[in-house]
Amino acid sequence: MSSLKGWARGDYPVAADDVQLTVDAHRAEPADGSRRPATSWGTFRLYHKVARPGRPPLVLWADFKVDCLTTGGPTATVTGTLERTSPHHAWQHEMAPHSRMGASFYVAPKGAGPSRVGLIGPTAKGRPKVTPCAAPAADTKVIAGGYTLKDRVRQKGN
């Protein structure tokens, strides 16, 4: 069984904004050792507080139901379908119900530099969904929090 759990704040290009990703994802391989697809489950939440000078910040969030978790060494990919959003979030109207989003993770070993996250947002209505298990390179540095990754295959020396 594999899992990825945790919360982190990313180094967003707009310093006044706050972008966070919380994940609790799991994967179980078929018990018979067959090559049938694994079962994945869990949730993840994308949170974005948008700074608006002179006005209260705009707080947006979206919850996703995990449909795929893949792991390999210090990396993982999670995809999920949109389940709900903050009130009045533009995604309620711009995205098809259950649009898919993907996130990639590099969970740095102790002393090996910062962990990183990569995101691909859900696609607009009428556009093809993000493919299950697909996400971009983990290119955003984690600046607070972190993740715990349990890979189904132990690493050499661990």
Secondary structure, DSSP 8 states (H G I E B T S, - for coil): -EEEEEEEEE--SSTT-EEEEEEEEEEE--TT--SS--EEEEEEEEEEEE--TTS--EEEEEEEEEEEEEEETTEEEEEEEEEEESTT-THHHHB-TT-EEEEEEE---TTS---EEEEE---BTTS----TT------EEEEEEEEEEE-SS--TT-
